[in-house]
C-alpha cells in the first residue's frame, strides 16, 4: 500500500501543469456564451411538502437547464468558428 502511495506521489510530481502548457490567448474572447450559464437555485422542500409537486418543480428546472446547456454549446461552437485562425500572424 505504501508503494502505491509513493508511486502516485512520484507520478503526480512529474506531471506538467496545465497552466504551463496552455499558450496565452491571442484574441480576447467575449463571455457571452458563459453568461448564458447562470446557476439556478433549487427550491427548498421540507418533509411536509407534497413529493409530487417537489418532483415536478425540480423536473421543470432540469428541462429548462438542459435547453440552456444546448444553447451554450451551440454558442461556443459558433464562437470557435468565428475566432478560428484569428490572432495568427
C-alpha positions in Angstrom: 0.0 0.0 0.0 2.9 2.4 0.8 4.5 1.6 -2.5 1.3 2.6 -4.4 1.1 5.9 -2.5 4.8 6.6 -3.2 4.2 5.8 -6.9 1.2 8.1 -7.1 3.2 10.9 -5.5 6.1 10.4 -7.8 3.9 10.4 -10.9 1.9 13.5 -9.7 5.2 15.4 -9.2 6.4 14.6 -12.7 3.2 15.6 -14.5 3.3 19.0 -16.2 1.0 21.7 -15.0 -1.8 22.6 -17.5 -1.3 26.3 -16.9 2.3 25.9 -18.0 1.3 24.1 -21.2 -1.6 26.5 -22.3 -0.4 29.3 -24.7 -1.6 32.8 -23.9 -4.7 33.9 -25.7 -4.0 35.9 -28.8 -7.6 37.2 -29.1 -9.8 38.3 -26.2 -12.9 36.2 -26.3 -16.3 37.6 -25.3 -18.0 36.0 -22.3 -21.4 35.9 -24.0 -21.6 32.1 -24.1 -20.6 31.7 -20.5 -23.1 34.3 -19.4 -25.9 32.0 -20.6 -24.9 29.6 -17.9 -26.2 31.0 -14.6 -26.8 28.9 -11.5 -30.4 28.4 -10.9 -31.3 28.0 -7.2 -33.3 24.8 -6.5 -36.5 25.3 -4.5 -36.3 24.2 -0.9 -38.7 21.4 0.2 -39.4 20.0 3.6 -40.7 16.7 4.9 -44.3 18.1 5.0 -44.3 19.2 1.3 -46.0 17.3 -1.5 -43.4 15.0 -3.1 -45.1 15.1 -6.5 -45.1 18.9 -6.6 -41.4 18.9 -5.5 -40.5 16.4 -8.2 -42.4 18.4 -10.9 -40.7 21.6 -9.8 -37.2 20.1 -10.0 -38.0 18.3 -13.2 -39.1 21.7 -14.8 -35.7 23.2 -13.7 -33.8 20.2 -15.2 -35.7 20.5 -18.5 -35.0 24.2 -18.7 -31.4 23.9 -17.9 -31.0 21.1 -20.5 -32.1 23.7 -23.1 -29.8 26.3 -21.7 -26.8 23.9 -21.9 -27.7 23.1 -25.5 -27.8 26.8 -26.4 -24.5 27.4 -24.7 -22.9 24.5 -26.6 -24.1 26.0 -29.9 -22.9 29.4 -28.8 -19.4 28.1 -28.0 -19.3 26.2 -31.3 -20.2 29.4 -33.2 -17.6 31.3 -31.2 -14.9 28.8 -32.0 -15.7 29.1 -35.7 -15.8 32.9 -35.6 -12.4 33.1 -33.9 -10.7 30.2 -35.8 -7.4 31.5 -37.2 -7.7 35.0 -35.6 -4.7 36.1 -33.9 -2.3 34.1 -36.1 0.4 36.1 -37.7 
